[in-house]
């Protein structure tokens, strides 16, 4: 018996909706990363891009456990000398919860060509409305 190797023509992509309301951000990000990579499929292969599309709604209602809201920081550099910027997650979750959720998912995806391609299939929305009803997404419960 030989090992199954998925081919680009054999891969079918489905759409899933994950509701982040009241759930820890990390657990939502883990589920999204698994769906984006395709690890939930029996035909998964690490060298092939066989993941699905993921829509995360209610990103602003995701919960950060412990003292992460006050102690965790987001750092980025502007490119100029001495311009390392830092933002508390309490501010980040208030102003840009979509970006915070995207960062969490991005940290769980490998930094490869396949991982970057998988991140293009992620859509994050602040509220409960999204504009992908035509794709008939399924609710992903965990």
N, C-alpha and C positions, 0 to 999 in steps of 0.2 A: 504494500500500500504506500502510495507516495504522498508527500506533504502538499497541501493545497496552497497554491500561490495565486492571490487575487490579481486580476488584470483590470486595467482602467475601464474597459467595457462592461465588466461584471459588477462593478461597484454601483450600488444604488444608495442615494443619499435621502434620508428622511429629515423632517423638521420636528424639533422638540421644544416645548415651552417649560421652563423651570420657574416656579414662583418662589422668590427669595424672602417673602414677607415672614418675619418672625423666626427665620432660620439663621444659623451662624454662617457668616460670609465664607469661611473656609470650606464648610461642608457643601455649600452650593457650588463653589469654585471647583471642588474635586469632581462632583458629578458632571459639571459642564466640561471639564478637561477630559474625562473618560469618554463622553459622547463625541467631543470634537476629534479625538484620536481614533475612535472606532473600537475601543477596547471592549465594549459591551457586545460586540458581534463575534460569532463563532469563526468568522472568516478573517479575523484580525491578523495582520502581518506588520511588524514594526517598520519594514522598508517601504510599505505602500500607504498612500493617503486614502484611507477608507472610512473616514469619520463622517459625522452628520452635521447638520446645521442646528445651532442652539440659540434660543431666544430666552433671555433672562429678564423677567419683569419684576417690578417692585424692588429695585435695587436699593432705594432709599430706606426701605423697611428691613433690610438685612441687619443682623445683630453682630456686633463685635463683642466677644466674651471677655471676661476679666477686666483688666484696666487698659486694654488695648486702645480704647477710644481716646484716652488721655495721654498714654505713654508712647504709643506707636507713632513713628514719623515716616513721612514719605520724603526722600531726598532726591534731588536732581540738580544737575550742573548746567548752567546756561551756556558754557563754552568760553566764558571770559574768566580771566585770572581772579581767583578769590570769590567767585559767584556760585557757591554751593548753596542752594535754597533748600529749606526744610519746611514742611507743612504737617501739622498734627492731623491725625485721622479724624478727630472730631470736626475740624474745619473741612477736611476733604469729603467726609460723608454728608456734610450739610450743603456744600457747594457743588461737588461733582461726584455723586455716588456711582454713576456709570463708570467713571474712570477708575475709582477704587475697586470696583468689581472686576473690571477688565484687567487691572494689575494683578489681582489675586489669581485669576485664571491663567494669565500669561506666565506667572511664576511656576505653574504646574504643567506647562507644555514645554517640551524640549526646544532648545534654541537651535533649530535646524531649518532647512528649507521646508520640510514637511510640517514642522511646528508653526512656522510663520504663515504658511498657507492655511493651516487649520484655524488660526486666529482670525482669518478673514471671514470665517463662517460663524463667528460669534456676534450676536446683537444684544446689547444691554439697554434696557429702558428704565427710567426713573419710576414711572407709575405703572399702572396695570394695563395700559393700552399699548398695543403695538400694531404696526401696519403690515403684517405678514399673514393675514387671514386667508389670502388666496392660496397660500402654500399648504393649507390645512394641517397646521402643526398639532402634534399630539402632546398631551400633558405628561410630563415625566415626574413620577412620584418616587420619593426615596425615604 
